[in-house]
Amino acid sequence: MEIEQIEILEFLKRHSPFQELPEPQLLQLAQSIDVGYFQAGSEILRFNEPLQALHLIRSGAVETFRRSGDLYNRLSEGGIFGEQGLLRGGKVRFPATALEDTLIYFIPDNVFQQLFDSNEFFADYVEVGDTERRQSSKAARQAKADLLSVKISTLLQREPVCLGSSASVWQAAKTMTEHSVSCLLILHENTPATPDVAAPQPGTLAGIITDRDIRSRLVAPGLKSEIGVSQIMSTKLVTVEHQQYVFEAMMLMLRHNLHHLPVLKQAKPVGVLALSDIIRYESQNSLFVVSSIFRQQSVEELSALGKDVKACFVRMVNEDANSQMIGSAMAAIGRSFKQRLLELAEQQLGPPPVQYCFLALGSMARDEQLIVTDQDNALILDNSFIAEQHDAYFQQLATFVCDGLAACGYSYCSGNIMATNSQWRQPLKVWQQYFTDWIEQPSAERLLHSNIFFDLDGVWGQTQWADKLNQLILAKAAARPHFLACMVRNALQRTPPLGFFKDFVMENDGRQNNSLNIKRRGTAPVVDLIRVHALAVGSDATNSFERLRDIIAANVLPKGRGEDLRDAYEVIAMTRIRQQALALQADETPDNNVMPERLSEFERKHLKEAFSVLSNAQKFLKFHFKA
């Protein structure tokens, strides 16, 4: 073996999915690899062109893009791309460009296909896609409780019960009865292709039918059972891969209010994960809370669930979930309250006069919500909105929802950033102008009050309007250095509570003397500076950990600083979370204040180190943006 091939072999042994391959396959692979060099800014792959190799990054960084031109991913050393195209007809699906001078190892298509067919781990790894791989590897690193480390495949109790797409609803009901199942997977059969649409592969998932579908879509409308299953099945499917983690499946169920989740392996269904499966596995109770929310018929009934939300929070803390998991679950619960309140509001007020989108802002949008939180929300209205004709309805709707949220434990926003404020209840075109003005004509004072709008998520109605606003931000922010400098100045207003000798600097605000407000002086400054860097590198993520991933990939921070900041944020956030859980367990009112004397020596030491990392990150932020 030549020296170059030995170096390639050693590189493969350091990176998945190659390091898991047996030695003979690794040797064969190393001998088959060609090498290519691309200058920064040069095009590596062009959409729909023939693709003849899997691309493995030896050094440098690469950006891949969606067909629309939107950024899909940033990859660095050890990252692979082109796998989706090789698996789907040998054409490029995600164009790629060198972000910096980059060296690429080319793994020929025939070698790739041989590995895919002969090695299950390799096949699972490349098929699931880069986004899911990152989530799975992150879950594997962070998991502590069984629920967070176990894979979905271990919970599957039986093979899925399936029917072909040409079957009738009568056959579906009969099959469900015979097998004692509450859902049925519908599979594609031999369907001819059309000039515009390729024929789906037989045996792949076409839809799903549940007991509820038969009741609501067949029996209730009075249709005959001889109609085809395709007329009542759900086709907008949410699925998971069999090697993903149960926690990831739980988050999907929370987000989409699902009770059945089809599980795939190499695009074929291998089972259905049901809510009851997770219940049997002693799952976190956030699923129960969400399920309960959608069964309540009034604000009073919703507010009674407050004790369940608190119990869920404490349970997750005691089961050693990390801050990202807790924040995601609590945000999903908060979204569900909003969604149910909006359903109740429309039942009471009637259908809206024009279409709308209800926005979540701040921590809920970032999936970082905790038990102590206020409500931040807004309304986007259709551009046909006429205030004199339509605003009375939306004012009533906003009041119903905001009052309902307050009753459920989400206090009113002290800054009046709520849909009840007419300034934040505007047509889409006005919102687009808001963001254009904030970005193109920024001032520190203006952005101080609008910072929270750069963390937004659509939770009800025309949610694609929220996507449009996020795309506008993405298109404009990175190219406006004055805007970024103003954001930096605001981000630096709150500093970590450390004195000259690295001692804690206590708050003396008349209410909580000799305490640390760990949100105001800890998590909030971290979120602020991560947001600025994320806007500057063009990250389309909203969650702070995901934004930090993109920042690290963009290499804008000194080596190792991004990982340090991620760990520091986790320490600060978990200190805040644990203190709130302890307060709830002691029947005290939780808040964001921490008494250092109540922390162990170990906790104090690590909190000081985390604050020191934050302080250094703020200094770099000021230097980097010359603010």
N, C-alpha and C positions, 0 to 999 in steps of 0.2 A: 504494500500500500504506500502511495506517495505521501510526502509530508503534508501537502495541502489536504489530502483526504483524511489524514490522521487528525488535522485541526478541525475539519468538518465533523468527524466522528465525535470528538470531544465536545464540540458545541451542541450536537444533537443530544448528547447524554445529559445536558444541563437543562433541557427545555421539553415540556409536554407538548404534544403527545408522544414525542419521539423517545424520551428517556424511559418510557414504559415498554418499549418494544424489545423483543428478545435480541440477543447479540447478533445472530446471523442476519436478521432483517436489518439491523442497524448498519452492519458492514455493507450489505448490498445497497442500502439507501445512500450511504456516504459516497460510494463509488459511482452512483448514478447522477449526482448533483452537479449542475453547472452554476456558474457565478456571473452576476451582472452588477454593474455600477450605474447609479442614477444621480445626477446632480440635483441639488435643492431646487424645487420648483418644476422639475421635469415630470412629464406624464409617464406613468408606468403601465397602466391599463386603461383602455378606452371602452366605453359601454358597448356591449353587443358584439365586440370583435372576438374572433376565435381565441380560446384560452387553452394553452397546451401544458401548463405546469402550475403546481401549487407554489406560492411565493412565501418564503420564509425570510424574515428580516435578520440579517447577520449583524448589522450595525446601522444606526441612523433612525429615522422616523418617517412614517408614511401616514397620509390621510386617505381614507376611503369615503366615497360619496354615494348618496342615493341617486336614482335616475334623474330626480328633479334638480340635482345640484346641491342639495342640502348635505351638510356634513353627516356622515354615518359613524365613523370611528377614527380614532388616532391610535396608531400601533407603533411600538418600539421594538428593541432587540428581543428576539424570540417570538414575535407576533407572526401569525400566518394570515394570508388573505388569498382570495381566489377560489377557496374551497366551494363556495356556494355555486359559482359558475361551473366548476368541474362536475358537480353533482346534478346540474340542471342543464344538460345539453352542450356543455363545453363552450359556452359563451360568457363573456364578462358580465356579471350582474351589478357589481359595485366598482365604478371607476376608481383609480388610485393615482395619487400624486406624491412624489417625494417631498416631505416637509423640510428635510435637510439632506445633505449628502448621504446617500444610502447604499449599502451593499446588500444584495438579494441572493439567496440560494434558491435555485429553481429545481423543484422535484417534478420530474416528467409525469405527464398524465397517466401513462400506463403503470408506472411505479405507484403513484397515488391510488389508482383504482385497485391494484393488487393488495396494497395495505388495507384499504377500506373493506375489501371483501374477506380478507383473512384474519383481521385483528379487530375484535369487537370494541376494545377500548378506543382504538384509533378511530373507528367508525363513529362511535358515540360522540367523541370529542369534536370531530370536524363537522358532524351533521348538526349539532345543536346550535352552532353559531356563536360568534364572539361575545355578543352581549350576554347571552345566557351563561357562557363559560365563565365570564368575569363574576357574575352573580354567584355561580355555584362555587367557584374557588374561594370567593369572599366568605360565603356561608360556611365552607369547610374550615377556614381559618378561625372564624369567630364563634362557631357553634360550641356550646357547652352543655346545655340541656339536651336530652335525647331527641326531643321534637326538632331541634334546630340542626342536628347532625345526621338524622336518619334520612335515607333516600326514599323517594316515593315508591319505588319498586318493591320495597319491603312491606308496604302496607296493602298491596294489591292481594285480594283474597281469592280471586277467580279470573278466568278468562272473560273478556267482554262478550256480552250477548249482542249479536249483530244481525242485521238484515240487509238485503240488497235494496237499492234505491227504487226498484220497480215494484216493490211489495206494496200491498194495500195497508191502510190503517187497521183494518180488521185482523190481518195477519200479524201486524205489530202488537196489537193488544193481546192476541192469543199467545204469541211468543213470550211476551212479558209475564203473562199469567203462568205459563208452563214453567218458566225459569224463576218465578218469584223475584223479579227485579222491578225497580221503579223507573228505569230508563233503558233505552235501547240505542245502540249506535247504528247509523245508516251508512252503508258503504257504497262507493261508486262502483258501477258495473261497467261493462264494455260500452262506453259512450262514444259515438263518432265525433271527430273533431270538426270544427267549423273554420271558415277562413280567418276568423278573428280570435278564436279561443282554441287552445290546444286541448286534446282529450285528456281528462283526468285519468290517472293510473288506477286500474281496477284494484279494489281492496283498500283504497285510501278513504279517509273519512269525508263523508258528504254532509252529514248532519247528525242531530241527536233528537230523540223524542222522549219525553218524560210523561209520567201520569198526568201532570198538570197540563201539558200540551193537549193531551187527549180530551181532558175535561173542558179546557177553555177554548180550544180551537176546533174541536169536532162536536162534542156534545152540546155545549152552550149555544153555538150558532145553528144547531139542528142539521148538521151535514151528515151524509151517509158514510158508513164505515168502509164502503168499497172504494173510496177515493184513495189516491196514492199517498204514501207517506211523505213524499216531497212537498205536498200541499200544506202540511202542518208542522213539519220538522223545523228546528232552529238551525240556521246555516251560518250565522255569525258566531263562529265557535272560538272559545278560549280553551287552549290545550296546554299541556305540559309534557316535557320529555321524561321518560321513566327514570333517568339518573339524576334529575333535579331533586332539590331538598323539599321536605314536607313544609318547611317554613315558607318557601317560595310559592308552593301550591296554596297554602293558607292565605298568603297576601293576595293572590289572584281571586280567591273565593271572597275575601273581604271586599276587594275593590269592585268586583262585578256582581256581588250578592248572588253567588252560585251555590248550588247544592251538589252538582255533579260536574266533574272535571275529567274529560277524556285524556288518557295517558298514551303517548305515542312512543314508538321506537322505530327509527328509520322510516318515518312517515306513516307507519302502520299502527293502528290502535292495538294496545296490549292489555288494556284494562280501563276501568273508570274509578277514579278516586271520589268517594262520596263523603259528605259531611259526617256521616255516621262512622266512617273509617277513622277519621281524625278524632272524633269523640272517643272511640274505643282506645285510641292510642294516648289518651289523656292529654289532649291538645290544650293550648292556651285558650282561654275562654273568650277571646275577642270575637271569635266566630259566633258564639252564642249571643253576644251583645248586639252585633250587627243584625243577626237574624231576628232578635227580639225587637229592635228598633222598627223594622219594616212591618211588624205585626201590630204596632200601637195605633190607636184610633184618635188620639187627642194629644194636645200639648201636655195635659196633666199626666197622662199615661207615659209619655216620653220622659218627662221630668223624673218620674219614679224610678227610671233606670239608672239614675246617677250613682246609686250605691253599687250597681253592677259594674259600671265603668271604673270606679275606684278599685273594686276588688280585682278586676282584670289587670289594672296597672300594677297593683301590689304583687299579684301572682307572677306576672312577667318578670318583675324585678327579683323576686325570690327564686325564680327558676333560672336566673343568671342570663337572661336575654341582654343583648347589648343595646346601646342607645339608638342605633339605626332601626333595629327590630321593634323596639318599644315605640319610637317615634312614628314608624310606618303604621303600626297597629292602631295607635291612638288617633292618627290622622284619618285612617279609614273609618273609625268610629265617628269622628267629627263630621266627615263627609256624609255618612249615613244619616246622622241627625238632620243635616241641612236638606238632604234629598227627601227624607220623609216629611219634613216641615213644608217643603215646597209642594209635595203631593197634597198635603192637607190644605195648604193655602189655596191651591187651584180648585180643590173640591168645594171650598167655601166661597171663593170669589168668582168661580167660573173660569172658562178658558181665557188665556191672555189675549188682549186685542192685537198685539204683534208679537213676533217671536223674541226670545231673550236668552241670555246665558247668565247663570249665576256663578260668580267667581269666588273662589277661596284665595286668600292672600296670606303671605307670611308663612308661619311655621306649618300650617295645614297644607299649603301648596308645596312646601319643601319636604313633606312627609317627616316632619321633626316635631310634631305636636306632643305636649306632655299634659299632665293632669291639671297644672295651673296655667291657664291660658285665657286670653280674651278673644273676642270674635273680630275678625278683619274680613270684610267681604265687600262685594260691589256687584253692580248689574250692568251688563252690556245689552243694549236694546237694538232692535232692527233699525236700519237706516230710514225706514218709513215712519218711525216714531214721530208723533206730533204731541208735544207736551200738553197742550190744551185738551186734546181728545183722549190721550192715553195715560198720562202720568198719574192720575188719581188711582188707577188700578195698581200700578207698580209701586206707588207709595204704600198702599195697603198691603200688598204682597211683602214688601221689604219689612214693614213694621211687624207683620205676623211672624216672619221668619226670625228677625232679630230678637223680638220679645220671646219667641219660643226657645231660641238658643240660650238666652239669658236664664230662662226657667230651667234649662237642662244643664246649667253649670258653666256656660261660656259667657263670661261677663261682657258687658258693653265695652266697646273700644273707647278708651279715654281720649283718643285723638279724633273721634267721630269718623273713622274710616269704616263706614258701613253703608249698605245700600239704602238706608233711610236718609242719608245725606244726598240731596239731589245732585251735588257735584260728582258723586260717584255712582250715578244712575243715569247713564248717557248712551246715545246711539254709538254704534261701532266706529263711525267716522270721527266722532268727537274723541273717543278713546285713542284712535290712531293719531289724531292731532295732539292730544295730551303727550303721548310718548315721543312724538316728533319734536315737540317744543322742549320737553325735559332733556332730550339727548342733544338736540342741535342748538338750543339756547339755554344751557344749564347755568344754575347758580347754586351755591352751597345751601342757601335757605330754601330754595324751591325743591331741591333734591332731598333735603332733610325730611320733608313731609311726604315725599313720593317714593322713597327707598323701598318701601314695602311692596309697591306695585311691580317691582322687578322680580318678585317671587309670586307668580300667579298661576292658577289652575282652574279650568272650567269643570264644575261639578254637576251642572244640570242644564238642560236645554241645548242650545246650539254651541256645544263645547268647541267646535272648530273655530269659533271666533277667538277664543282664548289662544288657540294655536296660531292664529294670524297675528295676534299681538306679540306673542313670543318670537315669531319669525321676523316681525318688524324690528324688535329689540336686537335680535341676532344680526340682522343686516346692517343696522346703523351704529350700534354701540362701539364695536371694536375700532371703527375708523374715526372716532371722535375723541382725541386726546384731552381736550378741555373738559368734556363730560366726565371722562374717567378720572381726571385730576380732582374735579369737584366731588365725585363719589369717594375718592381717597380721603379728602379732607374730612368728610363726614364720618368715614370709617375710623378715623384716628381720634375722634372726639372722646371715645370711651376707651380707657386704658385699663390693663389688668391691675388688680389691687396689690401691687408689690412695692415696698419701699426701697430705699437706697441699699440697705443691707439684706434685701430679699425677704424682709418680714412682711406679713400681711398688713395692708392698710385698711382699717375698719371703716364701715359706714357709720355716720352719725346724723341720721336724718330725722331724729325725734321719735321714730316709731320702732326701728330695729337698731338700736345702738350697739356698737361693738360686734357687728356681723358683716358678712360679705354678701352683697347682692350678686349672686353667681351668674344670673342672667345678664344684668346690665353691665357687669365688669368682666364677664367670662364668655358665655356662649354667644351673646349678641356681637361682641367685637370680632370673634372668630368668623361668624356667619357673614359679617359685613366685609371683611377683607377677602374671604373666599369668593364672595359675589363679585367684587371688583376684578379680581384676577380672571374669574370665569367669563365675565363680559369681555375682557380684553383678549382672551384667546378664542372667543367665539364658541364657547361651550353651550350646547342646547339643553344641558341638564338643569334641574331645579334643586334637587337634593344636594346638600353641602358635601357629603362624602362623594357623590358621583361627580360634582363639579371639581372637587379636588383631584379625582382620578384624571380628568381631562387636563387640569392644570399641570399635574405631574408629567403627563404624556407630552405636553407642549414644551417641557424643559425651560420654563421661564423662571423657576426657582433654583437656587443653589442646590447642588446634589444632596439628597437626603432630607432637605428641609420640608418637602411636601409630606413625606412619610411622618416626620416629626410632628407636623401640624395636625395631621390626621389623628395621630395617637394622643396629642394634647387635647384636641377637641373631644375625643372619647372620654378622657379622664375627667375633664370639666363637666361634660354633659352627664356622665354617670354619677358624679358627686352630687349634682343637682337632683337627679332622678332618685337616688337612694335616700337623700334627705327628705324628699317629698313622700316617698313610700313609708319611711319611718314615722313621719308626722301622721299619716293616715292610720297606721297601725296603732298609734298612741291616742287616737281620737282627737288629734289636734288639727287645726286648719293649715294645710300645706301652703308654702310660699316659696319664693326664690332666694330666701336668705339662709346663709349657712353660718353657724357658730363654729369657729375653728376648734374650740375646746371640746366640741362634741365629735371631732374627727380623731381617728387613731393617728399615731405618729407616722405610720406608713402612708395614710391618706393625705396628711398635711404635707409630707415630703413630696409626694407625687403631684399634688395640686400646685405646689410652688414651682416645681419643674415645668408643669404644663403652662402656668402663667408666664414663666420665663421664655418658653418657646413662643407664646403669643406675642410677648413684648418684642422679641427679635423679629418676628414676622411682620409686625407693624412698622418697625424701623426699615425693613427691606421694602415694604410697600411704599413708604414715603420716598425712599431713595429711587426705587425702580420707576415710579411715575413722576418723579421730580415735583412732588406736590408740596 
